[in-house]
Amino acid sequence: MKKLTYLATLAGSLFIATSCVDLNQEPQSFITEEDYIASMDQSALESAISALYNNLWGSNYGFNCRIQRIQVCADEITYRAAKAGNALAYYDKLGPSISANADEFNNTWKDFYAVINNANKLINKSKLPEGEEAAKKFESTLAEAYFLRGLSYFYLVRMYGDVPLIMSDEDLSNDAARTPVEEIYNKAIIPSLKYAVKKLPETPRAGNSSTPTKWAAETCLADVYITMAGWPLKKGQEYYALAAEAAKDVLDHNQYHKQEANYEDLWKEANKNNSEFMFCLHHSHANKVMASNYGKSYYPVNFFDTSSNTVRSGWADYYARKEAYLNYPNDKRKEWNFMAEWPSSEAEVIGTDDKGKPIYGTITWEESSDGLPCISKYYDYNQGYPGQNAQANGVTSIYRLADAKLLYAEASTRATGSVNTQAKDAVKSIQDRAGYAERDIQEVSGNETADEFLEIVSNERKYEFYAEMRRWFELVRTEQVSVKRAEAWNGSFFQTQSHYYFPIPSAQILLTGWTNNPGY
């Protein structure tokens, strides 16, 4: 049966990632992919697992870029309206375009299924080595494939709803049907993550968050359960309880992941291996390994680099929403996350350097031509001069300890209808690090009702994870898009179609004959 082009990866991709093959063997022989994977030792398995992280990254404008772009639908970040034909405008209007925004859908679909397909190969075809210790180590590494498979399906169902359930090569066919969301959760996501929780190590194999711990998998499982409790499945209280149980286990028993003393240190290149991160994509422009999209995309137009007296106009792909900046508490995180004024060639010339080049002054965000604050969270990841390069270093945080804390605080409160001490302490530990300049209702006092506390938790998640590519998924599962994006909601695509899904890529619809999500 013909393989689906969007699901199949290049034959022998794991060979390419793990070995060099002598093409002039005497006598000539041929080893199948199945035989090769079955004969993998620990070193070969680790190389193959590394290839899965590259699949997830999906090149310079893959995961790090595409998941950030869809966050324009939410209430944190926005786009540059002055850029002609800016496709992000469709997200801002809550009306994704199957053609204008096609790169997001094509790339994420392709990359997540590349992870799934290659993870399946390793899971289904590898064999444990002899010896108890060697087998245990092998299983522990193989559990990373289970984790990545569960994580990839989790993104797919949240973005696209019903998707094909592919658990083996035999499932790859042109007549594969779209599988209901709940079935994907029950047959692929939850079992994969439970296996990962059981088999992954308590400290990362790589020595840093570029490989997940069991705590990362359990935090992801808590995220899965809390999502199932909300839209679209609305499983309710039972699943909030499951989410709370998983997150609590992380908080009670994890001895590795510790909260950093200073928020800003999380986002410094020199400290990106800190243990607070549970799982991240690690980027290195210098080594040409999974470079990030944190370069020119986050700098404003007409930015003036005072370190070299050079105008380095950023691409300004993302700005902060005015309301997100203005309503952000005056804490240490705000100082790090936003740039409210900057040197710019839009400002007055205040002098010349020794070569006669003009030196420009600064402007505030209100005075800038785009009239928006900048997102400075990732500026320390620069490669070279500020705003010089398209790609940069750093990490893309997928889970960190604060996720487990806020997941527990929310899930335990929703499950019981009351606020317990551990939930309060979890939130307060994050707030204390943030160092609010003004003590107000944002801080947990201990006297909140459950609803008031849940609002605090949601706000805290918005502040703590600002521009970390989480917000849209929270607003969807809690059905808060109409509230947080009220100015765009009435008459929007998501309102009129009564769902929050993005379109299945056009090429897949043509290939399979599926009916796309409503409205596309």
C-alpha positions as CSV (number, residue, x, y, z in Angstrom):
1,M,0.0,0.0,0.0
2,K,1.4,3.4,-0.9
3,K,2.8,5.3,2.1
4,L,1.4,8.7,2.9
5,T,3.9,11.3,1.9
6,Y,3.2,13.6,4.9
7,L,3.8,10.8,7.4
8,A,6.6,8.9,5.8
9,T,10.2,10.0,6.4
10,L,13.1,9.3,4.1
11,A,13.9,5.6,4.1
12,G,17.0,5.0,6.1
13,S,16.8,8.3,7.9
14,L,18.0,6.6,11.1
15,F,20.9,5.1,9.2
16,I,21.9,8.6,8.2
17,A,21.7,9.9,11.8
18,T,23.6,7.0,13.4
19,S,26.1,5.5,11.1
20,C,28.5,5.6,8.2
21,V,28.0,2.8,5.6
22,D,30.7,1.4,3.4
23,L,29.2,1.4,-0.1
24,N,32.0,-0.7,-1.5
25,Q,31.8,-3.8,0.6
26,E,33.3,-7.0,-0.6
27,P,31.3,-9.2,-0.8
28,Q,28.4,-6.9,-1.2
29,S,25.7,-7.1,1.4
30,F,22.5,-5.3,2.5
31,I,21.2,-4.7,5.9
32,T,17.5,-3.7,6.3
33,E,16.3,-0.9,8.5
34,E,14.6,-3.4,10.7
35,D,17.8,-5.4,11.2
36,Y,19.9,-2.3,11.8
37,I,17.6,-0.9,14.5
38,A,17.3,-4.4,16.1
39,S,21.1,-4.5,16.3
40,M,21.6,-1.0,17.9
41,D,23.8,-0.7,20.9
42,Q,23.5,2.0,23.5
43,S,25.7,4.5,21.5
44,A,23.7,4.0,18.3
45,L,20.4,4.4,20.1
46,E,21.5,7.7,21.7
47,S,22.5,9.0,18.2
48,A,19.1,7.9,16.9
49,I,17.3,9.6,19.7
50,S,19.3,12.8,19.0
51,A,17.8,12.7,15.5
52,L,14.3,12.9,17.1
53,Y,15.2,16.2,18.7
54,N,16.2,17.5,15.4
55,N,12.9,16.3,13.9
56,L,11.1,18.3,16.6
57,W,13.2,21.4,16.1
58,G,12.4,21.2,12.4
59,S,15.1,23.7,11.2
60,N,15.7,27.4,11.8
61,Y,12.0,28.3,11.2
62,G,10.4,25.1,12.7
63,F,9.1,24.6,16.2
64,N,10.7,27.6,17.8
65,C,9.2,29.9,15.1
66,R,5.9,28.3,14.2
67,I,4.6,27.7,17.7
68,Q,5.5,31.3,18.6
69,R,3.6,32.7,15.6
70,I,0.3,31.1,16.5
71,Q,0.5,32.8,19.9
72,V,-0.4,36.0,18.2
73,C,-4.0,34.6,18.5
74,A,-3.6,35.1,22.3
75,D,-3.2,38.2,24.4
76,E,0.6,38.3,25.0
77,I,2.3,39.2,21.7
78,T,1.3,40.9,18.5
79,Y,2.7,41.6,15.0
80,R,3.9,44.6,13.0
81,A,1.0,46.0,11.2
82,A,3.2,48.3,9.1
83,K,4.8,45.2,7.4
84,A,2.9,44.8,4.1
85,G,1.0,41.6,3.8
86,N,2.0,40.4,7.2
87,A,0.4,37.0,7.5
88,L,0.3,37.3,11.3
89,A,-2.6,39.7,10.9
90,Y,-4.8,36.7,10.3
91,Y,-4.0,35.3,13.8
92,D,-4.5,38.7,15.4
93,K,-8.0,38.7,13.9
94,L,-8.6,35.2,15.1
95,G,-9.1,33.9,11.6
96,P,-6.2,31.7,10.4
97,S,-5.7,31.5,6.7
98,I,-5.1,28.1,5.2
99,S,-3.0,29.7,2.4
100,A,-1.4,32.8,4.0
101,N,-0.4,30.9,7.2
102,A,0.4,27.7,5.4
103,D,4.0,27.5,6.6
104,E,2.8,27.1,10.2
105,F,0.6,24.2,9.3
106,N,2.8,22.5,6.8
107,N,5.9,22.6,9.0
108,T,4.3,21.6,12.3
109,W,2.4,18.8,10.7
110,K,5.5,17.5,8.9
111,D,7.8,17.8,11.9
112,F,5.5,16.3,14.5
113,Y,4.8,13.3,12.3
114,A,8.5,13.0,11.6
115,V,9.1,12.6,15.3
116,I,6.2,10.2,15.6
117,N,7.3,8.0,12.7
118,N,10.9,7.8,13.7
119,A,10.0,7.2,17.4
120,N,7.7,4.4,16.3
121,K,10.6,2.8,14.4
122,L,12.8,2.8,17.5
123,I,10.0,1.7,19.9
124,N,8.8,-1.1,17.7
125,K,12.0,-2.4,16.2
126,S,14.8,-2.0,18.7
127,K,15.8,-4.9,21.0
128,L,17.1,-4.8,24.5
129,P,20.8,-5.8,24.9
130,E,21.8,-8.7,27.1
131,G,22.6,-8.0,30.7
132,E,20.3,-6.4,33.3
133,E,22.2,-3.1,33.6
134,A,22.7,-2.6,29.9
135,A,19.0,-3.4,29.3
136,K,17.9,-0.9,32.0
137,K,20.1,1.9,30.5
138,F,18.8,1.1,27.0
139,E,15.2,1.2,28.2
140,S,15.8,4.5,29.9
141,T,17.1,6.1,26.7
142,L,14.4,4.5,24.6
143,A,11.8,6.1,26.9
144,E,12.8,9.5,25.4
145,A,11.2,8.2,22.1
146,Y,8.0,7.5,24.1
147,F,8.1,11.0,25.6
148,L,8.6,12.7,22.3
149,R,5.9,10.6,20.6
150,G,3.4,11.6,23.4
151,L,4.5,15.2,23.3
152,S,4.2,15.4,19.5
153,Y,0.7,14.0,19.5
154,F,-0.3,16.4,22.3
155,Y,0.6,19.4,20.1
156,L,-1.1,17.8,17.1
157,V,-4.5,17.3,18.8
158,R,-4.4,20.7,20.3
159,M,-3.7,22.4,17.0
160,Y,-5.7,20.2,14.6
161,G,-8.2,18.1,16.5
162,D,-8.7,14.7,14.9
163,V,-5.5,13.4,13.3
164,P,-4.3,10.0,12.1
165,L,-3.2,7.6,14.8
166,I,0.1,6.2,13.5
167,M,1.7,3.7,15.9
168,S,3.6,1.5,13.4
169,D,4.7,1.4,9.8
170,E,1.6,-0.6,9.0
171,D,-0.6,2.4,9.9
172,L,0.9,4.5,7.1
173,S,-1.6,4.4,4.3
174,N,-3.4,6.7,2.0
175,D,-6.7,5.7,3.4
176,A,-5.8,6.3,7.0
177,A,-8.7,8.0,8.7
178,R,-8.5,10.9,11.1
179,T,-8.8,9.5,14.6
180,P,-11.0,11.2,17.3
181,V,-9.1,13.4,19.7
182,E,-10.0,11.3,22.8
183,E,-8.8,8.1,21.1
184,I,-5.4,9.8,20.4
185,Y,-5.1,10.7,24.0
186,N,-6.1,7.3,25.3
187,K,-4.1,5.2,22.8
188,A,-1.0,7.3,22.1
189,I,-0.5,10.3,24.4
190,I,-1.2,8.9,27.8
191,P,0.3,5.4,27.4
192,S,3.5,7.0,25.8
193,L,3.9,9.5,28.7
194,K,3.1,6.9,31.4
195,Y,5.9,4.7,30.0
196,A,8.2,7.7,29.9
197,V,7.4,8.5,33.6
198,K,8.2,4.9,34.5
199,K,11.4,4.5,32.6
200,L,13.0,7.9,32.2
201,P,15.8,8.8,34.7
202,E,15.3,11.2,37.6
203,T,18.2,13.3,36.3
204,P,18.8,14.0,32.6
205,R,20.8,11.7,30.5
206,A,22.6,14.6,28.8
207,G,23.3,16.4,32.1
208,N,20.9,19.2,31.1
209,S,17.4,19.8,29.9
210,S,18.1,18.8,26.3
211,T,17.0,15.4,27.3
212,P,13.9,14.9,29.6
213,T,13.7,13.5,33.1
214,K,10.8,11.4,34.4
215,W,9.6,14.7,36.0
216,A,9.4,16.4,32.6
217,A,7.2,13.5,31.4
218,E,5.0,13.6,34.5
219,T,4.6,17.4,34.2
220,C,3.6,16.9,30.6
221,L,1.1,14.2,31.7
222,A,-0.4,16.7,34.2
223,D,-0.7,19.2,31.3
224,V,-2.4,16.5,29.3
225,Y,-4.9,15.7,32.0
226,I,-5.7,19.4,32.7
227,T,-6.2,19.9,29.0
228,M,-8.5,16.9,28.7
229,A,-10.6,18.4,31.6
230,G,-11.2,21.5,29.5
231,W,-12.1,22.2,25.9
232,P,-12.9,20.2,23.7
233,L,-13.3,17.0,25.7
234,K,-14.5,18.7,29.0
235,K,-13.8,15.6,31.1
236,G,-14.0,17.8,34.2
237,Q,-13.3,17.1,37.8
238,E,-11.9,13.6,37.5
239,Y,-9.2,14.8,35.1
240,Y,-8.4,17.9,37.1
241,A,-7.7,15.4,40.0
242,L,-5.5,13.3,37.8
243,A,-3.6,16.4,36.7
244,A,-3.2,17.5,40.4
245,E,-1.9,14.0,41.3
246,A,0.7,14.0,38.6
247,A,1.9,17.6,39.3
248,K,2.0,16.9,43.1
249,D,4.2,13.9,42.6
250,V,6.7,16.1,40.8
251,L,6.6,18.7,43.5
252,D,6.9,16.2,46.4
253,H,9.5,13.8,45.0
254,N,11.6,15.5,42.4
255,Q,15.1,16.1,43.9
256,Y,16.7,17.4,40.7
257,H,14.7,20.3,39.3
258,K,15.1,23.4,41.5
259,Q,13.8,26.9,41.1
260,E,16.4,29.4,40.2
261,A,16.9,32.3,42.6
262,N,16.7,34.9,39.9
263,Y,14.2,34.9,37.1
264,E,16.5,36.6,34.7
265,D,19.2,34.0,35.1
266,L,16.9,31.5,33.3
267,W,17.3,33.5,30.1
268,K,21.1,34.0,30.0
269,E,23.1,31.9,27.6
270,A,25.7,31.2,30.2
271,N,23.1,29.7,32.5
272,K,20.8,27.8,30.1
273,N,21.9,24.5,31.6
274,N,20.3,25.3,34.9
275,S,18.2,22.5,36.5
276,E,14.9,24.5,36.7
277,F,14.4,23.6,33.0
278,M,12.8,20.2,32.7
279,F,12.8,19.9,28.9
280,C,14.0,22.4,26.3
281,L,15.3,22.5,22.8
282,H,18.9,23.6,23.2
283,H,20.0,26.0,20.4
284,S,23.5,26.9,19.2
285,H,24.0,29.2,16.3
286,A,27.7,29.0,16.7
287,N,27.8,25.3,16.4
288,K,25.0,25.2,13.8
289,V,23.0,23.0,16.0
290,M,19.3,23.7,16.1
291,A,19.7,27.5,16.0
292,S,16.8,29.5,17.5
293,N,14.6,32.2,16.0
294,Y,15.5,34.7,18.8
295,G,17.7,36.9,16.6
296,K,16.4,39.7,14.4
297,S,12.8,38.6,14.8
298,Y,12.6,40.2,18.3
299,Y,14.4,43.5,17.6
300,P,12.5,46.6,16.5
301,V,12.9,48.3,13.2
302,N,15.6,51.0,13.0
303,F,17.3,49.7,16.1
304,F,20.7,51.4,16.7
305,D,23.4,49.2,18.2
306,T,25.4,51.5,20.5
307,S,28.2,48.9,20.9
308,S,29.2,49.3,17.3
309,N,27.4,52.5,16.3
310,T,25.5,50.7,13.6
311,V,21.9,50.7,12.6
312,R,20.7,47.1,12.8
313,S,17.1,47.1,11.8
314,G,15.3,44.2,13.4
315,W,12.6,42.2,11.6
316,A,10.1,43.1,14.3
317,D,8.2,39.8,13.8
318,Y,6.9,40.0,17.3
319,Y,6.1,42.9,19.6
320,A,4.4,42.9,23.0
321,R,0.8,43.8,23.1
322,K,0.3,47.2,24.7
323,E,-2.1,45.8,27.2
324,A,0.2,42.9,28.1
325,Y,2.9,45.4,28.9
326,L,0.8,48.0,30.7
327,N,-1.0,45.4,32.8
328,Y,2.1,43.4,33.7
329,P,3.0,43.8,37.4
330,N,6.0,46.0,38.2
331,D,8.3,43.2,39.2
332,K,11.7,41.9,38.2
333,R,10.3,39.8,35.4
334,K,8.9,42.9,33.7
335,E,12.3,44.6,33.7
336,W,13.8,41.5,31.9
337,N,10.9,40.6,29.6
338,F,10.3,44.0,27.9
339,M,12.3,46.7,26.3
340,A,10.3,50.0,26.7
341,E,12.9,52.3,25.2
342,W,15.9,51.8,22.9
343,P,18.5,53.6,20.8
344,S,17.1,54.1,17.3
345,S,17.7,55.9,14.1
346,E,14.2,57.3,14.5
347,A,15.6,59.4,17.4
348,E,17.6,62.6,17.2
349,V,21.3,62.5,16.4
350,I,23.2,63.3,19.6
351,G,26.8,63.2,18.2
352,T,29.2,61.5,15.9
353,D,31.8,58.8,16.5
354,D,35.5,59.0,15.5
355,K,34.6,58.0,11.9
356,G,32.0,60.7,11.6
357,K,29.1,58.3,11.8
358,P,26.0,59.6,13.6
359,I,25.2,58.5,17.1
360,Y,21.5,58.3,17.8
361,G,19.6,58.9,21.0
362,T,16.8,56.8,22.4
363,I,13.1,56.7,21.9
364,T,10.3,55.2,24.0
365,W,8.0,52.5,22.6
366,E,5.2,55.1,22.5
367,E,7.4,57.4,20.3
368,S,8.5,54.6,17.9
369,S,7.0,54.2,14.5
370,D,5.3,50.9,15.4
371,G,4.1,52.2,18.8
372,L,4.7,48.9,20.6
373,P,7.0,47.6,23.4
374,C,9.6,45.1,22.4
375,I,10.0,41.5,23.8
376,S,13.5,41.5,25.3
377,K,13.3,38.1,27.1
378,Y,15.7,36.4,24.8
379,Y,18.2,39.1,24.0
380,D,21.0,37.5,25.9
381,Y,20.9,34.7,23.4
382,N,22.4,37.0,20.7
383,Q,25.1,35.7,18.5
384,G,27.5,38.6,18.0
385,Y,26.1,42.2,18.0
386,P,22.5,42.8,19.1
387,G,20.1,42.2,16.3
388,Q,22.8,41.2,13.9
389,N,21.8,37.7,13.0
390,A,18.6,36.0,12.0
391,Q,19.3,33.0,14.3
392,A,20.6,32.8,17.8
393,N,21.4,30.5,20.7
394,G,19.4,29.8,23.9
395,V,16.7,27.4,24.7
396,T,13.1,26.9,23.8
397,S,11.5,26.1,27.1
398,I,8.8,23.4,26.8
399,Y,8.5,22.5,30.5
400,R,10.1,23.9,33.6
401,L,9.5,23.6,37.3
402,A,7.1,26.6,37.4
403,D,4.8,24.6,35.0
404,A,4.4,21.8,37.6
405,K,3.7,24.4,40.4
406,L,1.0,26.3,38.5
407,L,-0.5,23.1,37.0
408,Y,-0.8,21.8,40.6
409,A,-2.3,25.1,41.9
410,E,-4.9,25.2,39.2
411,A,-5.8,21.5,39.0
412,S,-6.1,20.9,42.7
413,T,-8.3,23.9,43.1
414,R,-10.6,22.9,40.2
415,A,-10.7,19.3,41.4
416,T,-11.8,20.2,45.0
417,G,-13.4,23.6,44.7
418,S,-11.0,24.8,47.5
419,V,-7.5,26.2,47.8
420,N,-5.0,24.1,49.8
421,T,-1.8,25.2,51.4
422,Q,0.5,23.5,49.0
423,A,-1.2,25.3,46.0
424,K,-0.8,28.7,47.7
425,D,2.8,28.0,48.5
426,A,3.5,26.9,44.9
427,V,2.2,30.2,43.6
428,K,3.8,32.3,46.3
429,S,7.2,30.8,45.6
430,I,7.0,32.1,42.0
431,Q,5.6,35.5,43.1
432,D,8.4,35.9,45.7
433,R,11.0,35.3,43.1
434,A,9.3,37.9,40.9
435,G,9.6,40.5,43.6
436,Y,6.5,42.5,43.1
437,A,7.3,46.2,43.7
438,E,3.7,46.8,44.9
439,R,1.9,44.2,47.0
440,D,-1.7,44.1,45.7
441,I,-4.4,41.6,44.8
442,Q,-2.0,39.8,42.5
443,E,-0.2,38.3,45.5
444,V,-1.6,35.3,47.2
445,S,-2.9,36.4,50.6
446,G,-4.5,33.2,51.8
447,N,-8.0,34.7,51.9
448,E,-9.0,34.2,48.3
449,T,-12.0,32.2,47.1
450,A,-11.4,29.4,44.7
451,D,-12.4,31.5,41.7
452,E,-10.2,34.4,42.9
453,F,-7.3,32.1,43.3
454,L,-7.8,30.5,39.9
455,E,-7.7,34.0,38.4
456,I,-4.4,34.7,40.2
457,V,-3.0,31.4,38.9
458,S,-3.9,32.2,35.3
459,N,-2.4,35.7,35.6
460,E,0.7,34.3,37.2
461,R,1.1,31.8,34.3
462,K,0.7,34.7,31.8
463,Y,3.4,36.7,33.6
464,E,5.8,33.9,34.4
465,F,5.7,32.3,31.0
466,Y,5.5,35.5,29.0
467,A,6.3,34.7,25.3
468,E,7.2,31.1,26.1
469,M,4.6,29.7,23.6
470,R,2.0,28.5,26.1
471,R,-0.7,31.1,26.4
472,W,-2.9,30.2,23.4
473,F,-3.2,26.6,24.6
474,E,-4.4,27.8,28.0
475,L,-6.9,30.2,26.7
476,V,-8.4,27.4,24.5
477,R,-8.7,24.7,27.1
478,T,-10.3,27.2,29.5
479,E,-12.5,28.8,26.8
480,Q,-11.2,32.3,27.6
481,V,-10.4,33.4,24.1
482,S,-13.6,35.4,24.0
483,V,-12.7,37.1,27.2
484,K,-9.0,37.8,26.7
485,R,-9.4,38.7,23.1
486,A,-12.8,40.4,23.4
487,E,-11.8,43.1,20.9
488,A,-11.4,40.6,18.1
489,W,-13.9,37.9,19.1
490,N,-17.3,38.9,17.8
491,G,-17.6,37.8,14.2
492,S,-14.2,36.1,14.2
493,F,-13.5,32.7,12.5
494,F,-13.2,30.9,15.8
495,Q,-16.5,32.4,17.1
496,T,-18.5,31.6,14.0
497,Q,-17.1,28.1,13.6
498,S,-17.3,27.2,17.3
499,H,-13.9,25.7,17.5
500,Y,-10.3,26.7,18.0
501,Y,-8.5,24.4,15.5
502,F,-6.1,25.3,12.7
503,P,-6.6,23.9,9.2
504,I,-5.1,20.5,8.2
505,P,-2.5,21.4,5.5
506,S,-4.0,21.6,2.0
507,A,-1.7,19.0,0.5
508,Q,-2.9,16.4,3.1
509,I,-6.5,17.1,2.3
510,L,-5.8,16.7,-1.5
511,L,-3.9,13.5,-0.8
512,T,-6.4,11.8,1.5
513,G,-9.7,13.3,0.6
514,W,-10.4,14.2,4.2
515,T,-12.9,16.9,5.2
516,N,-10.9,19.7,6.7
517,N,-11.8,21.3,10.0
518,P,-15.0,23.4,9.8
519,G,-14.7,26.7,7.9
520,Y,-11.4,25.9,6.0
